[in-house]
Amino acid sequence: MIKVGIPRALLYYQYYPMWKTFFEEMGAEVVVSPPTTQTMVSEGSSRVVADTCLPVKVFCGHVLSLVEKCDYIFIPAVRSVKRRVYNCSKFLGLPDMTKAVIPESPPILDIDIDVNQGKRKLYHNIYKLGRHFTWNPFKVRQAAIAAWQSFLIYQRLMSCHRLTPPQAIAKMTGEIEPKAPSLTQTTIALIGHPYLLYDEHINHRLIHRLEQADNKILTPETLTKEELQSAIARLVGRAYWTYEDEIVGAGGHYLQSGADGVIGLMTFGCGPDSLMMDIVRRASKLGTTPFMSLTLEEHTSEAGVTTRLEAFLDMIHRRKRRQVKVCA
Ligand code: SF4
């Protein structure tokens, strides 16, 4: 059976169930790289120039961990998934960059995803990808339909059942049951790219730490498209970047309702994030919900993250106690 490797990085958190279903329907076995480790970060960093953003370095580390474990590696070039809204340029050149910096990588299965080129081109690209496994176009079509259904179920698990991507993936793959919702009174919203929020190594187990401190966590995935769009329309009018949902949309929404505090995660060297997080920071100054941004890079220390987190939570708890006294 053909083995297809999928790196547990970048777009994995948004599309893994869809990709897994597609390749399994095509008769392949899917191999996912293990969770990020310091070795992966160091090896990935050694392949690219120093000012490359951390998530791309981590991605290279994951590709390296799949060398000799699969027959192909799936690396799509996702340019645009919504009309006139574009992805960061790093995603556009990901297959070519990987070929250049990791020559020992297994052959790369790539596909251009750009909805601005029309449905015909998109379907053509899907058939081209499917031809690595079969010449039967009906089989490719069936696999694509099944993959799309998986994607819709995945999205519903996150927005209706309020599961995070790792919890939704675990539920769909039957690995573990998601945890029961917290009954605590303090709610913290995390905003940022899924590959920062859910990679426990690079964010120093941020979600785990917050849950241990008895906080309920909200993330961009738990919001509906309408909630995200209305916050974006209020703050910037029209989205230009794909990630405006995760940062501007989620930040704008949670600053107005649903959270006692908002934490924005970004990485050093990320152009789009520095602009988008600044919009959220400015919006936070007009309201009363506390906001903190954390910038991650490969040298960010665990102690630095925990110190800032403790100070932020302490401030929120004191503020809540004061509000209770005023009401009493
Ligand atoms: S959006 Fe930022 S963090 Fe993500 S790949 Fe692009 S530069 Fe890197």
Boltz pocket constraint, residues with backbone or C-beta under 6 A from the ligand:
constraints:
  - pocket:
      binder: B
      contacts: [[A, 53], [A, 54], [A, 55], [A, 56], [A, 88], [A, 89], [A, 90], [A, 91], [A, 193], [A, 267], [A, 269], [A, 270], [A, 271], [A, 272], [A, 273]]
      max_distance: 6.0
